[in-house]
Amino acid sequence: MMPPPEYANLASAEETFWWFRGMRQITFAVAGPLLNGHSSWKVLEAGCGTGYFAKCLERDRGWRVFPVDLSLEGIRYARAQGLQRALQADIGCLPFPQASFDAAVCLDVLVYAPRGQEPSLLAELHRVLVPGGLLILRAAALNALRSRHSQFVGEQQRFTRRRLAQVLTQSGFRVLRCTYANSLLLPLALFKFRLWEPLMRRPPASGLTPLPIWLNRFLFGCLRAEARWLARGRNLPLGQSLVLIAEKATS
């Protein structure tokens, strides 16, 4: 679980910060063809943070979203945005009956589970989905990309595409698509996280610091270009994040 002060950082950054804007576009680019024609869906967001993404889903997709988060701080932010269904809950023990949701969204949450515990979280998501229900999942990729920010927010693990797809399959899901993302900036990330940060020897800190407008636009432009590529059905071979779409197997 993230430290409480990071929720304030999230709340101030999610609308305009390049990473959030770009990854929203990428996530919808990957999942988009499977979402069309489903405006009446009942959707769980497992690990909603401040609730900003849940609010976007309700506004843009018309879904009935049920946001849950382990942190009461996150739920306070979510309810302040008008998400009255927001609920404090442990993803490993969800307070919903079996087959309650048409889809579940779980973005950058599995990384907070110690390695080996992610199957129990996925089992709960599997339980609350209807047969054939859709899971939209995003996770940080590649251990070599752990950073000061990763340490600050309490990240426990990262994934490769093979391992993420494998753990989903073992949890009863059928993987429809799994791709790396945030790839164009990978060389810069490797330089920063493997060379610059160790050289500077600074303590863990949030990476959600304001950027010059030109830099924020440039970084967002890189992710927007990837979203356009991914929207054509093409995957990326390596990157800083993974986006996976799966369905609850019906047999």
N, C-alpha and C positions, 0 to 999 in steps of 0.2 A: 504494500500500500504506500502511496506517495506521502511524503511529509505534508502536514496541513498547510504550511506557507506556500507550497507549490500550487495549491488551488487558486490562490489569488493571482499568481503569475499566469496560470492558464486562463482565468477569466479575463485578464487584460489583453491576452494575446490571440485567443482562438479565432476571432473574427478576421484579423488582418495579417497576422504573422505568416510569413511565406510557407512554412512547413505545414501548418494546419490547412491553409487554403489549398495548397498543392496536393496534399494527401487526401483531402476530401474529393478533389477532382479525380485523382487516380483511383480511389476506392470505387467511385461510381462508374468510372470508365471500365473497370474490370467486371463489376457486378451488373452494370446497366442492362444488358439484353435480358437478364433473368428477372428484372424488376418490373418491366413494362406490363401494364394491365392488372396490377395488383394494388390498387389504391385503397382497398378496404382491409388490408392486412393488419393483424394484431402482432406487434413486434416487441421483443425484449431487447433492451440494450444492457448488456452485462458489463458493468464497469463504466458507468456513464460520466465519471469525472464531474465537471460543472454542469452537465446537461446540455451544453451548446449543440452537440451533434444530434441529440434526441430532438431538440427544438427544430433543427434544420429538417429532420426527417418528417416531423409532423407538418411543418409549413410547406415543404417542397413535394412530399410524396402523399400527404394526406393520411398517413398511417396513424393508428392508435399505438403510441409508444409507451412502454412501461420501463422507465429507467431505474436501474438499481446500482448501488455502489456501497462498498464496505465502509467508506468514510462518511461520517455525519456531516463533515465540512462540505463535501461534494454535494450531498443532498440538499443542504441549505442553499447553495448556489443554484441548484436545479429548480427548487421550488420558487426561488426569487425570480426565475425566468418564466414562471407560470406553469411549470410541469408538476401539476398537483398529484400525478400518479407516481412521482419519484419516491423511492423506498430504500431505506438502508437495509442491505441484505448481503450475506456471504454468497458468492457465486457457487461455492461448493455445497450449499444447502439452501436452495432457492425456495421461497414460500409460495410456490405455485403448483397446481395439480399437473399431472402428466398430460402431455399433448395440449398445452395451453396456448402456444404461439405458432403463428404461420412462419415466422422468421426470427432469427436472433442475430444481433450485432455485437461483436466483441473486439474492440479495437485497442491494441497495445496493452492488453491486460495479462495474457499468459506469461509475459516476461517477469511479472512480479511473483509468480509461483516458483518455489524452489524446484530444481529439476527433479522429475519423478512424480510431482504432484499434479502436473497438468492433465493427466488422464481423468482424475476425479472431477476436475472442473468441467472438462468436455463431456463427461458422462452426465452431469446435471443439465448442461445445455441440450444434450441429446434427449434426455428424459422429457423436458418441457416443450419440445418441438413436436408438431404433428408429423405423422409419417409423410415423407417428402418435403418437410419443412426446410427452409434455407438457412444456412449459417454464413454470415459475412465476417471474416476474421482477419485481423491484421496483427503483425508481430515484428519486433525488431530482429534484424538479421545479422549473423556473423559475429562471433565473439571478438574478432580483431577490431571491431568498431566500438567496443565499450569505451565510454568517455567519462569525463568529470560529471557531466549531466547524468549519465547512467548511474553512477555511484550515488549522486545526490538524491535521485528519486527512488532509490532502492531496487533497481533492476537486478533480478536474480539469474536470468539466463537469456540467451539469444538462440535463434534457430537457423538451420539451413533449410532449403526447400524440401530436401528429401526427408529430414527428420520431422518437419511440421506436417507434411502430407502423411507420413507414416503414423504419427500419433493420432491424427484425425481418422484414418482408416481403422486403426485398432479400437477407436472409440465408437465405431458403428456408423461413421459417415462415409459417404461416397464423394470423393473430391472431384469437383467439376472443373476447377481451374486454380492454379497456384503459380504465381509469378513474383519475381523480385521487382522492386520499385526503388525510386530515389537512386538511380543508377548513374546519371550523368555527373553527379557531384561526388561519386565514390572516390576518385583520386584525391580530391580536396579533403574529404573526410579522413582518409587514411593518413594524409600528411598531418592533419590537425590532431587526430586522436592518438596516433602511434609515434609521432615525432615531436610536435610542438608542445602538446600538453605534458608529456613526460619531462620534456626539457625544462618547462616553466615550473613544474613541481608545485602547482597551486592546489589548494584543497578542493574537494567536490563542491560544485555550485550549479545552480540552475542555468540552463542554456537559453532560457526565454528572456533574453535581454533585448531591448530595442535596437534596431539596426537603422542605418541611413536608408532613406527612401529608395535610392537607386539600387542599393544592394538587396533590399527586400524584394524589389521588383525583379531583379536579375535572377535571384534564387527561385522565386515563384515561377518565373518563365521556364526554368529548366524542368520543373515538375509538371507544368502545364504541357510542355512538349511531350513528355513521357505519357501523360494522360491521353493525348491524341494518338500516340502510337499504340497504347494498350487498348484503346477503344476500337481499334481495327482488328482485334483478336490476336495480336502478336504479343508474345511474352518477352521479358528481359532476362538475360542469363545470370545477372549478378546485381546486387544492390544493397542498400542499407535497410530496407524494409521488405516484408513479404505480405502479399495480399492473397488470401485463399477464399474460395467460394466452394461450399460443400452442401450436400443435402442429406437429411436423415434417411438412411436406407429403409426401404419399405419391406424388405425380406431378409 
